[in-house]
Amino acid sequence: MAQPERYEILVLGSGIGGKLLAWHMAQSGRKTAVVERRYIGGSCPNINCMPSKNEIWSAKVAHLARNGAEFGTMTGPVRVDMAKVRQRKRDMVERQIAAHLEHYKASGAELILGDGRFVEAKTLEVRLNNGGTRMLAGDKVFINVGTHPAIPSVPGLDAARPLTNIEALDLDYLPPHLIVLGGGYVGLELAQAYRRFGSQVTITQSGPQLMAREDPDVVAEVQRTLSDEGIQILLAAETFQVYGQSGKDVSLLVRTRTGERRIEGSDILVATGRIPNTAGILLEKTGVELDARGYIRVNERLETSAPEVWAIGECAGSPQFTHVSADDFRIIKDNLAGENRSTRDRLIPYCMFTDPPLARVGLSEAEAQRQGVSVRVARLPISAVLRAQTTDEKQGFMKALVGDDDRIVGFTMIGSEAGEVIAAVQTAMLANLPYSRLRDAVLAHPTMVEGLDPLFSNVPPRSVKEVTPKSAVG
């Protein structure tokens, strides 16, 4: 084996956690290299978060245009040009890539484009995208390889060449009838977007409800919104055979509670989960252990089983959100600087960008019950928020869970600007404030966050438990 080039910091994968670490270390004077197979900056700016929200916004514009008469704006027939939708998304991605390249240049971190595989502990062989190979060794190695969409083992599905979120966000045509396999966040976001672009859409979910982690009232509200827009939803529907090819003509045979059913469509989108990109990079040569699902085993400091090797983001089993991977970076950075930080007890918010969006932080009612946490539940319909009266975005509700000590332990919102409102509640939770501080806060009018006042005014009083006086005990 050729003598490897040596780096103090070697990062495999350029997702947000890895790139932030590389830029920080390079700016600190460490000789740093990042190996990236394809997507400069990782999946978020290229094929996942940013592109999906870009096209979802284009779909909302189409929806508003069709319904403009409700607001006094009269239009003629609305037509969506998917080639322009795609180009708008591509232009944004190009700007993001250019910004990333500037960051690499400014930081001094070396970006190496190629396919990296371990040949021994802390040593990578990189097959360069422009030809040739390089051998790289790092004093400290960070694995940041992410995940990819899972394709279920259904007869005929692989041969049908289904869309994943990657291909669905790069179509230049409008599918006449899009069949979405999976009722999670990605599937629901794209189902609504394509319905608003003008496709007929059917969602098939193998489980008994959409969004398996959410409370029934949350699921019911989201399902009602999607159904009202004309999306057909099949629950407890097991797909057992696929015929045809996506983009032409496809049909699915599904088993439902009422028997077998055939669904005819033009395109299939698979959104049934993700798989870590740990196969094929020869981790067995490094001493890095995997769990039963193929994720890298890490401790609370994100250290792997191999000395001086860390894992970051989704491949380490961290919750699959960009903001979590960014926090993984902060944890590793601070620990390397001699501080003591861990992934334990992180308060992680998330948002599903349907319209209206769903946002949650902390416990759901079901999770509180499973964990034996006593909570009081306050609810408020979005229609009671005065800002919603001005915009006519009155769908959804807010829900807060308050503990016996008056601290907020969970918050869920389905409604306009939910992703922004949740930040105010999360801040109060991080500060361990009693719910009354939000209830009594002076909040700007008329805004959606103003709804926190009447919401927390609805918190039920503490229950008074009867106690038998000791003197009365026989």
Secondary structure, DSSP 8 states (H G I E B T S, - for coil): ----EEEEEEEE--SHHHHHHHHHHHHTT--EEEEESS-TT-HHHHTSHHHHHHHHHHHHHHHHHHTGGGGT---------HHHHHHHHHHHHHHHHHHHHHHHHHHT-EEEEEEEEEEETTEEEEEETTS-EEEEEEEEEEE---EEE-----TTTTTT--B-HHHHTT-SS--SEEEEE--SHHHHHHHHHHHHHT-EEEEE-SSSSSSTTS-HHHHHHHHHHHHHTT-EEE-S-EEEEEEE-TTS-EEEEEEETTEEEEEEESEEEE-S-EEETTTTS-GGGTT--B-TTS-B---TT-B-SSTTEEE-GGGGT--S-HHHHHHHHHHHHHHHTT----STT----EEE-SSS-EEEEE--HHHHHHTT--EEEEEEEGGGSHHHHHHT----EEEEEEETTSBEEEEEEESTTHHHHHHHHHHHHHTT-BHHHHHTS---TT-SGGGHHHHHHT-----------GGG--
